[in-house]
Amino acid sequence: MSKVRRGGYVFLTWRGDHSPRHVHVYRDGKLILKWDLDGQRPMAGTASRRVLDLVRQLDSEGLL
């Protein structure tokens, strides 16, 4: 499991999790977004620009 905190959000990924490769994004303990990293689209929740910027940044850094 990878757990990264940034910008007031918690980003979780699991190795060996089901396809497609995705990240769970939490704020204050509540799931706000499940994002498909390969297809670049939401699987659940709504993606704000701020959260998407953070997801892209973390993915480019190899943290997701």
Contact map, one row per residue, 1 for C-alpha under 8 A:
1110000000011110000000000000000000000000000000000000000000000000
1111000000111100000000000000000000000000000000000000000000000011
1111100001111000000000000000000000000000000000000000000000000000
0111110001110000000000000000000000000000000000000000000000000010
0011111111100000000000000000000000000000000000000000000000000000
0001111111100000000000000000000000000000000000000000010000000000
0000111110000000000000000000000000000000000000000000010000000000
0000111111000000000000000010000000000000000000000000000000000000
0000111111100000000000001111000000000000000000000000000000000000
0011110111110000000000001110000000000000000000000000000000000000
0111110011111000000000111100000000000000000000000000000000000000
1111000001111100000000111000000000000000000000000000000000000001
1110000000111110100001110000000000000000000000000000000000000001
1100000000011111100000000000000000000000000000000000000000000000
1000000000001111100000000000000000000000000000000000000000000000
0000000000000111110000000000000000000000000000000000000000000000
0000000000001111111010000000000000000000000000000000000000000000
0000000000000001111110000000000000000000000000000000000000000000
0000000000000000111111000000000000000000000000000000000000000000
0000000000000000011111000000000000011110000000000000000000000000
0000000000000000111111100000000000011100000000000000000000000000
0000000000001000001111110000000001111100000000000000000000000000
0000000000111000000011111000000001111000000000000000000000000001
0000000000111000000001111100001111100000000000000000000000000000
0000000011110000000000111110001111100000000000000000000000000000
0000000011100000000000011111111110000000000000000000000000000000
0000000111000000000000001111111100000000000000000000000000000000
0000000010000000000000000111110000000000000000000000000000000000
0000000000000000000000000111111000000000000000000000000000000000
0000000000000000000000000111111100000000000000000000000000000000
0000000000000000000000011110111111000000000010000000000000000000
0000000000000000000000011110011111000000000111100000000000000000
0000000000000000000000011100001111100000011111100000000000000000
0000000000000000000001111000001111110000011110000000000000000000
0000000000000000000001111000000011111001111100000000000000000000
0000000000000000000111100000000001111111111000000000000000000000
0000000000000000000111100000000000111111100000000000000000000000
0000000000000000000111000000000000011111000000000000000000000000
0000000000000000000100000000000000011111100000000000000000000000
0000000000000000000000000000000000111111110000000000000000000000
0000000000000000000000000000000000111011111000000000000000000000
0000000000000000000000000000000011110001111111100000000000000000
0000000000000000000000000000000011110000111110000000000000000000
0000000000000000000000000000000111100000011111000000000000000000
0000000000000000000000000000001111000000011111100000000000000000
0000000000000000000000000000000110000000010111110000000000000000
0000000000000000000000000000000110000000010011111011000000000000
0000000000000000000000000000000000000000000001111111000000000000
0000000000000000000000000000000000000000000000111111100000000000
0000000000000000000000000000000000000000000000011111110000000000
0000000000000000000000000000000000000000000000111111111000000000
0000000000000000000000000000000000000000000000111111111100000000
0000000000000000000000000000000000000000000000001111111110000000
0000011000000000000000000000000000000000000000000111111111000000
0000000000000000000000000000000000000000000000000011111111100000
0000000000000000000000000000000000000000000000000001111111110000
0000000000000000000000000000000000000000000000000000111111111000
0000000000000000000000000000000000000000000000000000011111111111
0000000000000000000000000000000000000000000000000000001111111111
0000000000000000000000000000000000000000000000000000000111111110
0000000000000000000000000000000000000000000000000000000011111111
0000000000000000000000000000000000000000000000000000000001111111
0101000000000000000000000000000000000000000000000000000001111111
0100000000011000000000100000000000000000000000000000000001101111
